[in-house]
Amino acid sequence: MRQEHDISKPEGNLQGLKPSQLAALNRLFNRRFPAEDVYTVEQARELALLSRALGRQIGLLIDRKGRVQTVIVGKAGSILIPELPRGRSGGERLRGLRLLHTHLTPDGLSQEDLMDMLFLRLDAVIVLTVNPVGEPVQWQAAHLLPTNVNGQGYHLELPRPWDRTAAQMVGTAEALEKDLSRRAESSHEAENRPRALLISVAALPRIMQERNLDELAELARTAGLAIAGRMVQRVPQVNPRLIMGRGKVAELEVLTLQGRADTLVFDGELSPAQLHNLADITERKVIDRTQLILDIFAQHAVSRAGKLQVELAQLRYTQPRLVGKNRAMDRLMGGIGGRGPGETKLETDRRKIRERMARIRKDLERLRRQRAFTRDRRSRQGIPLAALVGYTNAGKSTLLNTLTRSEVLVENKLFATLDPTTRRLRFPAEKELILADTVGFIRNLPKELMDAFRATLEELEAAHLLLHVADASHPDLLQQISAVETILAEMELDRMPRLLILNKWDQLEAPARAELADAFPHALPVAAKTGEGCKPLLEQLEMRLLHQATNIVTEISPSLN
């Protein structure tokens, strides 16, 4: 919202107003209004007469003790609320201010008035209509509700005669806060986690947006967030400033308040401007899908290489978003060593990020050489390598444990495995191969992660066979298989031999099994948890890989002589 004149500031300038009118505005600022009633009869007359004399709307922001905090002078048909201080702490708290303003027409509260109430979490918004001779006519009020009623998050009262002033303003606001607080307490008792609202704004069909939000919900739960609700909006083109329109942002504010959400998670990636504008207008933490995935990776990274790769990805994401983060970042450095032209704080932050990224790349290069040495030594031993790839949470680690009788961490979460894990798989013929578990893929894998984790995924480049593990029970099986194949193609691994494994086969009914068997005739159905189908898989591995051992030894023999 744009800044409008605040009469409480003596340096404010109201061009075109007479000294007597300025004096009347200052008297309004010094008035004490009733805590519960809308106003006194005398205050209503004074406000109406002054508004008509000015030919403009007049607004008063009044706290719960009846003190006027701000006087706003608008235009004849509208009023613009100034930028207010940050809201009171807690997602269930209201602003502690009510807006009383005039209308020079018979119209009651407008949609714009209600949007201001929602955006700013005002205790209430009240309009006093004024007739052509400057007399008050009637007033109308609205306040928020703890839950949606008929699709609305507010209660709009019927207009009342101007001289019936009883309204219970403070009591209604405090009762609403208590209701919201009780809901928040009961929610925290049930799940003591931050609460997030999930939002999708895209041109995709609604059914696809809902499915994408299902996956986003799994990501949010993996990151430790409780789901407070979701919002879907299909648009031909996203709003470059706020990603959604003003009316939808108001609906978002209602859902956020009622769901007691302190975090907004958007599917897709927000631009720096959208990220900052949304955070400013909602006064809540705003993150996008990429940030959420980066946070999960940061929580799950264990090895030094994994931690370095996560940090590099986070820095790559943060670097372009430093622009315009806040005005304080542009202050000049001072003191010894910082005099003269110097560099701005923003430039210093950028330089530090560049330097840190350069150091991380050097460390990762050293680790890459170490892994390359390990792979070369393994290759000289003539041991073939098979790598498990697939969509996140498809069951790769479970399959690795079942085949190799290992105890690699297995969780029903997205990205439970980040660091590559290798195990030896022995066959009855006294032969063996190396089986590698890798980080799971996901649709629209953020570029920052793709670049940062190339070193980890080098295990795939050295593999002789890729075992593509897919979750046969997932409703988006085809899309997940396609997403993995797309990522493999981007990594130039699409020509490598692959074997499709349809995991979680035991969770399918007979008709679904028959349908998938027809769709993927060369795939191997398995149930990694129970071991069903693992024997045919082992036979396939033995047939496809172990005969390559002779070829591998033949290839490396010249270098050994």
VEXDO-48610 format. One line per 5 residues: number of its first residue (from 1); their letters; for each residue y, z, x of C-alpha. Coordinates in steps of 0.05 Angstrom, whole numbers. Last residue first. Layout:
<nudos>
NUM = A = Y,Z,X  ...
</nudos>
This chain:
<nudos>
561 = NLSPS = -1086,-370,1024  -1061,-326,967  -1009,-375,943  -1061,-430,937  -1105,-383,894
556 = IETVI = -1052,-368,841  -1067,-426,795  -1143,-421,803  -1140,-347,786  -1101,-362,723
551 = NTAQH = -1149,-418,704  -1209,-372,712  -1174,-318,670  -1160,-369,615  -1231,-362,588
546 = LLRME = -1213,-291,573  -1154,-310,529  -1174,-352,469  -1247,-333,461  -1239,-260,477
541 = LQELL = -1177,-255,434  -1212,-289,376  -1272,-242,382  -1225,-183,383  -1192,-208,319
536 = PKCGE = -1259,-217,286  -1275,-144,302  -1206,-119,280  -1216,-142,208  -1216,-72,178
531 = GTKAA = -1196,-21,231  -1172,30,179  -1100,35,201  -1095,-35,230  -1118,-69,166
526 = VPLAH = -1132,-140,187  -1128,-212,160  -1131,-266,213  -1088,-327,201  -1115,-398,205
521 = PFADA = -1117,-412,130  -1046,-385,118  -1026,-407,48  -1097,-409,21  -1114,-341,51
516 = LEARA = -1048,-315,25  -1065,-334,-47  -1136,-307,-42  -1111,-240,-16  -1059,-236,-72
511 = PAELQ = -1113,-248,-124  -1159,-195,-93  -1107,-139,-92  -1068,-124,-28  -1059,-58,8
506 = DWKNL = -1122,-67,50  -1091,-128,83  -1040,-84,117  -1034,-135,173  -1035,-211,169
501 = ILLRP = -1045,-233,241  -1017,-301,263  -1041,-324,331  -991,-358,376  -993,-406,435
496 = MRDLE = -924,-412,467  -882,-471,444  -835,-427,402  -816,-385,463  -748,-417,475
491 = MEALI = -713,-350,459  -678,-382,400  -746,-410,378  -776,-340,382  -718,-315,339
486 = TEVAS = -730,-368,287  -805,-355,285  -791,-281,273  -743,-296,216  -792,-345,184
481 = IQQLL = -848,-294,185  -800,-244,153  -778,-294,100  -850,-310,82  -870,-237,77
476 = DPHSA = -810,-217,34  -852,-179,-18  -886,-140,39  -961,-130,32  -980,-181,86
471 = DAVHL = -938,-145,138  -937,-194,196  -964,-188,267  -951,-250,310  -999,-243,369
466 = LLHAA = -967,-283,425  -1014,-312,478  -1009,-325,553  -952,-274,561  -901,-278,617
461 = ELEEL = -844,-300,572  -862,-246,522  -857,-191,574  -787,-218,586  -770,-185,520
456 = TARFA = -744,-123,554  -697,-163,598  -674,-203,538  -655,-139,504  -580,-141,517
451 = DMLEK = -573,-214,496  -610,-206,430  -578,-139,417  -507,-165,423  -526,-226,383
446 = PLNRI = -545,-183,324  -614,-200,296  -600,-240,233  -668,-221,204  -705,-168,242
441 = FGVTD = -750,-167,303  -793,-110,328  -790,-84,399  -852,-101,440  -925,-79,446
436 = ALILE = -962,-109,505  -1038,-120,509  -1065,-131,580  -1134,-163,584  -1203,-140,604
431 = KEAPF = -1272,-163,625  -1335,-122,633  -1370,-168,583  -1363,-113,530  -1288,-123,528
426 = RLRRT = -1233,-78,554  -1162,-76,528  -1111,-50,577  -1046,-21,549  -974,-42,555
421 = TPDLT = -913,-11,521  -845,-43,516  -788,5,498  -759,0,428  -815,22,382
416 = AFLKN = -797,60,318  -750,2,302  -756,9,226  -793,70,203  -864,88,181
411 = EVLVE = -876,119,249  -926,105,305  -916,132,376  -970,103,422  -1035,142,421
406 = SRTLT = -1085,94,450  -1154,71,428  -1140,1,454  -1150,-39,390  -1131,16,341
401 = NLLTS = -1071,40,381  -1044,-31,391  -1054,-45,317  -1014,17,298  -959,-4,347
396 = KGANT = -954,-73,316  -954,-48,244  -902,-93,210  -848,-40,217  -800,-89,251
391 = YGVLA = -819,-161,243  -868,-189,293  -890,-193,365  -951,-166,400  -959,-194,471
386 = ALPIG = -1024,-219,503  -1031,-218,578  -1087,-247,621  -1113,-209,682  -1122,-253,744
381 = QRSRR = -1105,-197,793  -1049,-241,820  -1019,-241,749  -1016,-166,748  -980,-165,815
376 = DRTFA = -931,-218,789  -920,-177,726  -905,-114,766  -858,-152,812  -822,-182,751
371 = RQRRL = -815,-112,722  -782,-88,786  -737,-149,788  -716,-135,716  -701,-62,734
366 = RELDK = -654,-86,789  -621,-135,741  -613,-80,689  -576,-37,740  -530,-95,758
361 = RIRAM = -518,-111,684  -501,-37,672  -450,-38,728  -416,-100,700  -415,-71,630
356 = RERIK = -381,-8,657  -327,-49,692  -314,-90,630  -310,-28,586  -262,6,635
351 = RRDTE = -218,-56,635  -216,-58,559  -198,15,555  -142,5,606  -116,-55,568
346 = LKTEG = -112,-14,504  -77,43,541  -25,-6,563  -17,-28,635  36,-9,687
341 = PGRGG = 103,-44,687  132,10,731  99,78,734  25,92,726  5,115,795
336 = IGGML = 39,181,786  60,192,714  59,144,657  11,99,618  43,59,563
331 = RDMAR = 26,70,490  -14,14,458  -75,56,440  -31,102,399  -17,46,351
326 = NKGVL = -87,44,326  -149,0,330  -105,-61,337  -154,-96,383  -209,-49,406
321 = RPQTY = -257,-86,361  -269,-142,412  -299,-93,462  -339,-49,413  -397,-98,401
316 = RLQAL = -407,-115,474  -401,-41,491  -455,-23,440  -501,-77,467  -492,-53,538
311 = EVQLK = -505,19,517  -569,-2,482  -593,-41,542  -579,18,588  -617,66,543
306 = GARSV = -677,19,540  -678,8,615  -675,83,628  -734,94,581  -728,131,514
301 = AHQAF = -687,90,465  -698,115,394  -631,145,376  -590,91,410  -632,37,377
296 = IDLIL = -619,67,309  -544,70,323  -544,-3,346  -579,-22,281  -526,15,240
291 = QTRDI = -469,-16,280  -498,-86,267  -506,-72,192  -433,-51,183  -398,15,189
286 = VKRET = -343,50,149  -328,124,155  -284,146,98  -209,147,84  -221,91,32
281 = IDALN = -157,52,46  -155,63,121  -230,55,134  -229,-9,94  -170,-37,132
276 = HLQAP = -201,-19,200  -268,-52,188  -238,-112,152  -191,-125,211  -246,-117,263
271 = SLEGD = -290,-166,225  -348,-137,186  -420,-157,199  -474,-164,147  -495,-110,97
266 = FVLTD = -439,-59,92  -450,15,101  -398,63,72  -403,135,97  -379,201,66
261 = ARGQL = -415,191,0  -408,243,-56  -442,193,-103  -386,203,-154  -331,195,-102
256 = TLVEL = -364,135,-69  -379,102,-136  -307,110,-158  -280,85,-91  -325,24,-95
251 = EAVKG = -298,9,-164  -228,11,-135  -250,-35,-79  -278,-82,-131  -210,-86,-165
246 = RGMIL = -175,-99,-99  -221,-157,-81  -277,-154,-30  -284,-168,45  -221,-125,55
241 = RPNVQ = -174,-172,93  -214,-237,99  -237,-232,26  -306,-263,23  -317,-332,-6
236 = PVRQV = -358,-356,-66  -369,-282,-85  -430,-243,-107  -417,-169,-109  -471,-116,-101
231 = MRGAI = -459,-41,-97  -507,14,-76  -518,89,-85  -519,155,-48  -573,137,2
226 = ALGAT = -586,193,51  -573,175,124  -616,192,184  -615,126,221  -684,109,195
221 = RALEA = -659,123,125  -601,75,136  -647,21,163  -693,29,103  -633,24,56
216 = LEDLN = -610,-39,93  -678,-69,79  -671,-55,5  -599,-80,10  -625,-147,34
211 = REQMI = -672,-149,-25  -614,-135,-73  -572,-190,-40  -630,-238,-47  -636,-223,-122
206 = RPLAA = -560,-230,-129  -559,-301,-103  -523,-307,-36  -447,-317,-33  -438,-248,-1
201 = VSILL = -413,-177,-11  -468,-125,-3  -452,-51,-3  -494,11,12  -463,80,-2
196 = ARPRN = -482,132,50  -494,207,48  -498,249,111  -561,291,113  -582,359,87
191 = EAEHS = -628,332,34  -645,373,-28  -597,430,-11  -544,378,8  -551,346,-61
186 = SEARR = -546,412,-98  -484,428,-57  -452,360,-70  -466,363,-145  -435,432,-147
181 = SLDKE = -374,407,-108  -364,349,-155  -365,396,-215  -318,444,-180  -271,388,-162
176 = LAEAT = -269,365,-235  -255,435,-259  -198,441,-209  -167,376,-233  -173,395,-307
171 = GVMQA = -144,465,-296  -86,437,-256  -63,388,-310  -79,430,-372  -40,380,-416
166 = ATRDW = 11,414,-462  76,373,-467  80,352,-539  153,328,-535  136,257,-511
161 = PRPLE = 90,242,-569  19,228,-544  -16,165,-519  -92,168,-520  -127,194,-458
156 = LHYGQ = -159,149,-405  -219,183,-372  -241,155,-305  -303,128,-270  -315,72,-318
151 = GNVNT = -380,36,-336  -385,67,-404  -379,136,-372  -390,138,-297  -398,207,-267
146 = PLLHA = -353,262,-239  -293,235,-279  -223,217,-254  -159,229,-293  -115,191,-341
141 = AQWQV = -50,208,-377  -5,178,-431  66,197,-450  111,181,-509  181,160,-528
136 = PEGVP = 232,187,-478  304,166,-492  344,120,-446  377,75,-498  326,19,-489
131 = NVTLV = 266,64,-499  229,101,-443  154,109,-435  128,168,-394  66,151,-352
126 = IVADL = 18,201,-323  -32,194,-266  -81,250,-250  -109,292,-194  -99,232,-148
121 = RLFLM = -159,204,-110  -113,155,-74  -154,92,-88  -175,115,-157  -106,138,-181
116 = DMLDE = -74,75,-152  -126,32,-188  -109,68,-254  -35,53,-246  -50,-20,-230
111 = QSLGD = -93,-25,-292  -32,-4,-331  -18,62,-365  21,55,-429  65,-4,-450
106 = PTLHT = 127,11,-491  171,-17,-436  216,18,-385  156,54,-358  166,121,-323
101 = HLLRL = 126,160,-271  86,224,-262  36,221,-205  -10,281,-194  -23,312,-126
96 = GRLRE = -81,355,-99  -112,293,-67  -181,305,-97  -238,338,-60  -312,317,-67
91 = GGSRG = -313,276,-3  -289,337,36  -225,350,73  -159,338,36  -135,267,39
86 = RPLEP = -97,236,97  -21,236,88  7,187,37  31,116,46  84,106,-7
81 = ILISG = 67,90,-79  96,25,-104  126,23,-174  128,-35,-222  166,-70,-277
76 = AKGVI = 238,-50,-266  229,-38,-192  210,26,-157  243,91,-139  195,143,-112
71 = VTQVR = 209,218,-109  160,256,-64  132,326,-59  157,353,-125  133,424,-133
66 = GKRDI = 92,442,-195  44,489,-159  -11,437,-164  30,385,-126  77,334,-159
61 = LLGIQ = 87,262,-137  146,237,-178  157,165,-199  219,128,-224  215,58,-254
56 = RGLAR = 279,19,-249  339,0,-292  378,54,-256  409,81,-321  342,73,-356
51 = SLLAL = 306,114,-303  361,166,-303  357,176,-378  281,180,-379  277,231,-322
46 = ERAQE = 331,275,-351  300,275,-421  231,290,-394  258,347,-350  293,378,-410
41 = VTYVD = 229,376,-452  191,410,-396  139,372,-357  65,352,-360  42,422,-375
36 = EAPFR = -5,460,-328  35,475,-265  102,467,-299  152,427,-257  198,456,-204
31 = RNFLR = 259,412,-194  287,400,-124  266,327,-121  295,315,-189  362,342,-165
26 = NLAAL = 357,294,-107  349,236,-155  410,260,-194  452,263,-130  431,193,-113
21 = QSPKL = 453,171,-182  521,205,-174  530,173,-105  518,104,-136  457,64,-120
16 = GQLNG = 461,-6,-91  418,6,-31  374,67,-31  367,85,43  323,143,67
11 = EPKSI = 351,185,123  350,246,79  275,242,70  253,273,4  280,210,-30
6 = DHEQR = 220,172,-6  233,97,-8  171,53,-13  120,39,42  70,-16,24
1 = M = 0,0,0
</nudos>
